[in-house]
Amino acid sequence: MPDDMSRPLIRGRCEGRSSTHLEAAMSEPGAPVIGILGTGDFSRSLARRLVTSGYQVVVGSRVPKRSQGLFPEEAEVTSQMEAASQADLVFVAVFPEHHSTLVELKPALAGKTLVDVSNGLRINQEGPSNAEQLADLFPESSVVKGFNTISAWMLQVGPRDGSRQVFLCSDSQQAKSLVMQLWWGTKYNRFPNWLDRWLTRRKQFGLCSFLCAVLHAIYSLCLPMRKSARFKLLDAAVKQVKDGLENSWVDTEVWRMELYLSVGIMALGLLSLLAVTSLPSVAGTVNWREFSFIQSTLGYCALSMATLHAVFYGWNRAFVPDHYRFYLPPTFLLVLILPLTVLLGRLALFVPCVAWQLRRIRRGWEKSKHIRFALPDDEYHNGLEDVSNV
């Protein structure tokens, strides 16, 4: 993956150069200065990618000193006004409801190309799009809609793990061509390093879980062919004859086994879908919204089915003292601790008061500042305004 980051975004640009020649590449005459307004995950990934490709990057932040350490050393982090004044092309990497806070930059952005990378919260929403609203706020600038189908993760690891397609839309052919050349050439408390490294291995963990599920299914299908299973079946038949039982049907056991197999099959099916969509050839055919739904929402569904699979396997044996040999709990009880903790934590985030606060934070809200904005499609406020520092 490191070789993907060393590959320039513009073909023929900076090829054969090492990182020691980065300053020389940025100081080439005629090289455009790329500005980025915003300091979120996408902004940091984009800045790192552009710097690696040999571009001079200037980032506009409300608090430059706080955001300086989040960006590469080669990228200049300054105020939003200075970044807008220096840049030739500006990426607007802030949420649409905060576009109005950039109006004071209108003189500095006049005559320049603005790239809107935001996504709407709804599909086929009524009214003007995010790019159209940005164009209304900055009539003297050319607005291009693009890069909104690319995730921050894809910008970091390279195109092999994400979609190669970049859709561009603009009513200015010159501005669109400028952004197209860039493509062909090319919140504030960070995660701890150990957690960040673990998060980048989630795909490998998912593929390992799929492999284990497949091996478990194959092994289960082979159980009737084992000698031990046959002997156990014969022993059960002999015991039934000795006890004089004509019908050994037990409703509880039958329902338990049916549910156990059903949720196991559903878990394997969902894991198969997750494994298929993780292939680069498949991931390149879906947009980021679809990919996120499959990997996140269906991922939680797969985890829930796998957890129920273990629960139905144990049934009521967790409450039988005979199963606690050497004062140790059964194995199925131990493996349930981690997935149940994850699912309960996820359910806690669905509590309305927590979900509403989390949504505001994700959209850029901070309690220490006082700038009014309206959350789009916010059912909790019914269109009322909120407070942010953007």
C-alpha positions in Angstrom: 0.0 0.0 0.0 2.8 2.5 0.5 3.5 2.3 -3.2 0.0 3.6 -3.9 0.7 6.8 -1.9 3.9 7.4 -3.8 2.1 7.2 -7.2 1.4 10.7 -8.4 -2.2 11.7 -9.2 -1.2 13.4 -12.5 0.4 11.1 -15.0 3.9 11.9 -15.9 4.2 14.3 -12.9 6.9 13.7 -10.3 7.6 10.2 -11.7 10.9 8.9 -10.6 11.3 11.4 -7.9 11.8 10.7 -4.3 10.3 12.5 -1.3 13.4 14.5 -0.9 12.5 16.4 -4.1 9.1 17.3 -2.9 10.0 20.9 -2.3 11.4 21.2 -5.8 8.2 19.7 -7.2 6.0 22.2 -5.3 8.1 25.2 -6.4 7.9 24.5 -10.1 6.7 27.6 -12.0 3.1 27.4 -13.1 2.2 24.7 -10.6 -1.3 25.4 -9.2 -1.7 26.0 -5.5 -4.5 23.8 -4.1 -6.5 25.2 -1.2 -8.6 23.2 1.2 -11.2 24.7 3.4 -11.9 22.4 6.4 -9.8 20.1 8.6 -11.9 16.9 8.7 -10.9 13.4 7.8 -11.4 14.0 4.1 -9.4 17.2 4.2 -6.5 15.5 5.8 -6.5 12.5 3.4 -6.8 14.8 0.4 -4.0 17.1 1.6 -1.7 14.0 2.1 -2.5 12.7 -1.3 -1.9 16.1 -3.0 1.3 16.7 -1.2 2.6 13.2 -2.2 1.7 14.0 -5.8 3.8 17.1 -5.8 1.3 19.9 -5.3 1.6 22.8 -3.0 -1.3 22.6 -0.5 -2.6 25.3 1.7 -5.3 24.5 4.3 -7.7 27.0 5.7 -8.6 26.4 9.3 -10.5 28.4 12.0 -7.8 27.5 14.5 -4.6 26.9 12.6 -2.5 26.1 15.6 -4.8 23.3 16.7 -5.0 21.7 13.3 -1.3 22.1 12.3 -0.3 18.6 13.6 -3.0 16.8 11.7 -1.6 17.6 8.3 1.7 16.7 6.5 4.6 19.0 7.3 4.7 20.1 3.6 1.1 21.4 3.8 0.7 25.0 5.1 -2.1 25.3 7.6 -3.2 28.9 7.9 -6.4 30.9 8.3 -9.3 30.5 5.9 -8.8 34.0 4.5 -5.1 33.5 3.8 -5.8 30.0 2.2 -8.5 31.4 0.0 -6.2 34.2 -1.1 -3.2 32.0 -1.9 -5.0 29.1 -3.6 -5.7 28.8 -7.4 -8.3 26.0 -6.9 -10.2 25.5 -3.6 -11.8 22.4 -2.2 -14.7 23.3 0.0 -14.6 20.4 2.5 -17.2 21.6 5.0 -20.8 20.5 5.4 -23.4 22.3 3.3 -25.1 23.9 6.3 -21.8 25.7 7.1 -21.3 27.2 3.6 -22.9 30.4 4.7 -20.0 30.9 7.2 -17.6 31.3 4.3 -19.4 34.3 2.8 -16.7 36.6 4.2 -14.3 34.8 1.9 -16.2 35.9 -1.2 -13.7 38.6 -2.3 -10.8 36.2 -2.0 -12.6 33.4 -3.9 -13.8 35.6 -6.7 -12.8 34.2 -10.1 -11.5 30.9 -8.7 -12.8 27.4 -9.0 -14.5 25.9 -6.0 -14.9 22.1 -5.7 -17.8 20.9 -3.6 -17.1 17.5 -2.1 -20.2 17.3 0.1 -23.0 14.7 -0.2 -26.7 15.2 0.5 -28.4 13.4 3.3 -31.2 12.1 1.1 -31.5 10.7 -2.4 -33.5 12.7 -4.9 -34.1 15.5 -2.4 -36.2 18.4 -3.5 -34.8 21.9 -4.0 -31.3 23.0 -5.1 -28.4 20.7 -4.7 -25.4 21.4 -2.4 -23.4 22.6 -5.4 -26.2 24.9 -6.6 -26.5 26.5 -3.1 -22.7 27.0 -3.0 -22.9 28.6 -6.5 -25.6 31.0 -5.3 -23.4 32.1 -2.4 -20.4 32.6 -4.6 -21.7 33.9 -8.0 -18.3 35.2 -9.0 -16.7 31.8 -8.6 -17.0 28.7 -10.7 -18.3 25.7 -8.8 -17.5 22.1 -9.7 -19.2 19.1 -8.1 -16.7 16.2 -7.7 -14.7 13.9 -5.5 -17.8 13.3 -3.4 -17.9 9.6 -4.4 -14.4 9.0 -3.0 -13.9 8.2 0.7 -11.0 9.4 2.8 -9.9 5.8 3.2 -9.6 5.4 -0.6 -7.4 8.6 -0.8 -5.0 7.1 1.8 -4.7 3.5 0.6 -4.9 4.1 -3.2 -7.4 3.2 -5.9 -7.0 -0.6 -5.6 -9.2 -0.6 -2.4 -11.9 1.8 -3.7 -13.6 3.2 -6.7 -11.5 4.7 -9.5 -14.5 6.6 -10.9 -14.7 10.3 -10.2 -17.9 12.1 -11.4 -17.6 15.8 -12.2 -20.4 18.2 -12.8 -20.3 21.9 -13.6 -21.7 24.5 -15.9 -18.2 25.8 -16.5 -16.2 23.7 -18.9 -13.0 25.5 -18.1 -13.4 24.9 -14.3 -14.3 21.3 -14.9 -11.3 20.7 -17.1 -9.1 22.2 -14.3 -10.4 19.7 -11.8 -10.2 16.9 -14.3 -6.5 17.6 -14.8 -6.1 17.5 -11.0 -7.7 14.1 -10.8 -5.8 12.5 -13.6 -2.7 13.8 -12.1 -3.8 13.1 -8.7 -12.9 15.5 14.4 -10.1 17.2 16.2 -9.0 14.6 18.8 -7.3 12.0 16.8 -7.4 8.3 17.5 -4.5 6.8 19.4 -1.9 5.3 17.1 -2.7 1.7 18.2 -6.4 2.2 17.5 -5.7 3.9 14.2 -3.6 0.9 13.1 -6.3 -1.5 14.3 -9.0 0.3 12.3 -6.9 0.0 9.1 -7.0 -3.8 9.6 -10.7 -4.2 9.8 -10.9 -5.5 6.2 -8.5 -8.3 7.1 -10.5 -9.2 10.2 -13.6 -9.4 8.2 -12.1 -11.7 5.6 -10.7 -13.9 8.4 -14.2 -14.1 9.9 -15.6 -15.1 6.6 -13.0 -17.8 6.2 -13.8 -19.2 9.7 -17.5 -19.1 8.9 -17.0 -21.1 5.7 -14.8 -23.7 7.4 -17.4 -24.0 10.2 -20.1 -24.6 7.6 -18.1 -27.2 5.8 -17.2 -29.0 9.1 -20.9 -29.0 10.1 -21.9 -30.6 6.8 -19.3 -33.3 7.4 -20.6 -34.2 10.9 -23.0 -37.0 9.8 -20.0 -38.8 8.1 -18.0 -39.0 11.3 -17.9 -42.3 13.2 -18.5 -40.6 16.5 -21.7 -39.0 15.2 -23.0 -42.3 14.0 -22.2 -44.0 17.3 -24.0 -41.2 19.1 -27.1 -41.7 16.9 -27.1 -45.4 17.6 -26.7 -44.9 21.3 -29.7 -42.5 21.3 -31.8 -45.1 19.4 -30.9 -47.9 21.8 -31.7 -45.7 24.8 -35.1 -44.9 23.3 -35.9 -48.6 22.8 -34.9 -49.4 26.4 -37.0 -46.6 27.8 -39.9 -47.7 25.7 -40.4 -44.4 24.0 -42.3 -44.4 20.7 -41.8 -40.7 20.0 -38.7 -38.8 21.1 -39.9 -35.5 19.7 -39.1 -32.5 22.0 -40.5 -29.2 20.8 -38.0 -27.1 22.6 -35.0 -29.0 21.1 -36.5 -28.9 17.6 -37.1 -25.2 17.7 -33.7 -24.5 19.2 -32.0 -26.4 16.4 -34.1 -24.8 13.6 -33.3 -21.4 14.9 -29.6 -22.3 15.4 -29.3 -23.4 11.8 -31.4 -20.5 10.3 -29.4 -17.7 11.9 -26.2 -19.5 11.1 -27.1 -19.7 7.4 -28.2 -16.0 7.4 -24.9 -15.0 9.1 -22.9 -16.9 6.4 -24.9 -15.3 3.6 -24.3 -11.8 5.0 -20.6 -12.4 5.4 -20.4 -13.7 1.9 -22.0 -10.5 0.6 -19.5 -8.4 2.7 -16.6 -10.5 1.3 -17.7 -10.0 -2.3 -18.2 -6.3 -2.0 -14.7 -5.9 -0.5 -13.2 -7.0 -3.8 -11.7 -4.0 -5.6 -13.5 -4.9 -8.9 -16.9 -4.9 -7.1 -16.2 -2.0 -4.8 -15.4 0.1 -8.0 -19.0 -0.4 -9.3 -20.8 0.9 -6.3 -20.8 4.4 -4.9 -19.7 5.3 -1.4 -23.2 5.4 0.1 -23.9 1.9 -1.1 -20.5 0.6 0.0 -20.9 2.1 3.4 -24.4 0.6 3.8 -23.2 -2.8 2.9 -20.1 -2.8 5.1 -21.6 -1.0 8.1 -25.3 -1.7 8.3 -25.2 -5.2 6.9 -22.0 -5.8 8.9 -23.9 -5.2 12.1 -26.6 -7.5 10.8 -24.0 -10.2 10.2 -22.6 -9.7 13.7 -26.1 -10.0 15.2 -26.9 -13.2 13.3 -23.6 -14.8 14.3 -24.2 -13.8 18.0 -27.7 -15.3 17.9 -26.1 -18.4 16.4 -23.9 -18.8 19.5 -26.8 -18.0 21.8 -29.1 -20.7 20.3 -26.2 -23.1 20.5 -25.8 -22.5 24.2 -29.5 -22.1 24.9 -30.0 -22.6 28.7 -26.7 -24.4 29.4 -25.2 -21.2 30.7 -27.5 -21.6 33.8 -26.6 -25.3 34.4 -23.9 -25.7 37.0 -22.7 -29.0 35.5 -21.3 -27.2 32.5 -19.0 -25.1 34.6 -16.2 -27.7 34.9 -13.1 -26.7 36.9 -15.2 -23.5 37.7 -14.7 -22.3 34.2 -17.6 -21.0 32.0 -18.5 -22.8 28.8 -16.7 -21.7 25.7 -19.8 -20.4 24.0 -20.3 -18.0 26.9 -16.8 -16.6 26.6 -17.1 -15.8 22.9 -20.4 -13.9 23.5 -18.7 -11.2 25.7 -17.1 -9.2 22.9 -19.9 -9.2 20.3 -22.6 -8.4 22.9 -20.5 -5.5 24.1 -20.2 -4.1 20.6 -23.9 -4.6 19.9 -25.0 -3.0 23.2 -22.6 -0.1 22.6 -24.2 0.4 19.1 -27.7 0.3 20.6 -26.7 3.0 23.1 -25.8 5.3 20.2 -29.3 4.9 18.9 -30.8 6.5 22.0 -32.5 9.7 20.7 -30.7 12.1 23.0 -27.3 10.5 22.1 -28.0 10.0 18.4 -29.0 13.7 18.1 -25.9 15.0 19.8 -23.7 12.6 17.8 -25.2 13.8 14.6 -24.6 17.4 15.4 -20.9 16.7 16.3 -20.5 14.8 13.0 -21.9 17.8 11.1 -19.4 20.2 12.7 -21.0 21.4 15.9 -19.0 22.5 18.9 -20.4 23.9 22.1 -17.6 26.4 22.6 -18.7 28.6 19.6 -21.8 30.5 18.7 -22.6 30.5 15.0 -26.2 29.7 13.9 -26.9 27.1 11.3 -29.8 24.7 10.5 -29.4 21.0 10.4 -30.9 19.6 7.2 -33.9 17.3 7.6 -33.5 17.4 11.4 -36.7 15.9 12.8 -35.7 16.7 16.3 -35.7 20.5 15.8 -38.3 20.6 13.1 -36.2 23.1 11.1 -35.0 25.1 14.1 -31.5 26.4 14.1 -28.6 25.1 16.1 -25.2 26.5 17.2 -21.8 25.7 15.8 -18.3 27.2 15.5 -17.9 26.6 11.8 
